[in-house]
Amino acid sequence: MQMGPEERKVMREREKAYRERVKGEVDSALHDSGLHLEGEKRQQFEQRYLQERRRIEYELRQQTEAKRQEKLPALRERLKKEFQEPSPSVTSTSAPAASSSPKK
């Protein structure tokens, strides 16, 4: 799949925004922990935080997908009933709506 220059630019901007947001979250997590880390220890903290965050996000996606799969059969059946053509032997009891505006 080839992306045009504008699409690549948008993707780079999204990636940059994502990295900035995650960096802010890492900084916030470090601040909230009360730790004062520098250099290599800070990098290790950042790596560990991101690793655990990815694991949590993966688990949440798995849970969401499992719930979706549980609910899809009922959704399909409901839509099937809703959009199923009425059988020819059943007559409709609804009459066309009459216009409520007075005739002039």
N, C-alpha and C positions, 0 to 999 in steps of 0.2 A: 504494500500500500504506500503510495507516494503522497506526501503532504505538500501543499503549496507553501510558499514563504509566509503567508499570513497565518496559516494553520500552525506552522512550526513556531512562529512568534508567540501565538496564543498558548501553545503547549509550554514553551519556555517560561512565560509569565506565570502560568498556573503552577509550574514546578517551583519557581522562585517563591511564590506566595506560600506554597505548602511548606517549603523549607523554613521560611521565616516564621510561620505559625508554629511549626514543630520546635524550632529553636526557642521561641518564646515560652512554649510549654515546658521544655527542658529547664530553662532558666527559672521558671516559676516553681517547678518541682524541686529543684535544687534549693531555691530560697525557702520554700515551705518546709523542707527537711531540716533546716537549721544548720546544714553543713556548709563549711567554707573550704571548697576544694580548688586547687590550682593545678595547672599543667596536666600531667598524665592522669592524675586521679580524676580530674574534671572530665577529661576525654573518656575515661573508663565509665564514669557515671552516665555520661551522655549516651554512650554505646549501649550500656545495660538498660537504660530507660527506654531507648528506641526499640531494642530487642523485645523487651517485655510488652511494650505498647503494641508492636506488631503481632505478638502472640495473642494478646487480649482482643485486638481487632479481628484476627483470624477466627478465634473462638466465637465471637459475636456474630460474624458472618455465617459461620456454620450453624449456629442456633437459629438465626433468622431464616436461613434456607430450609432447615428442617421444619420449622413452623409453617413456612410457605407451602412446602410439599404436603404437609398434613391438611392444609385448608384448600388446596387446589381442587381435589375431587368434589367437594361440596359446592365450590364456586362453579365448576363446570356443569354440575347437575342443575343448579339453580338457573344458570344462564340457558341451559338446554330447555328447561321448562318454560322460561320466560319468552324465548324466541321460537319455540316450536310452533309450527303451523297448526292451527286448530283443525281437527278432523272434520270432514265434510258433513257428518251426521249431526254435529253440534251446531245449533243456530245461535247467532249472536243476539243478545237481548238489548243491546245498546242501539239506540236510534241516532241518526245524525243530529247534531245539535242545531237547533233553530237559531236564527239570528235574533238577538235581543234588541237590535236597533229599530226604531219605528220607521215605517215606510212613509215616504212623502209623496 
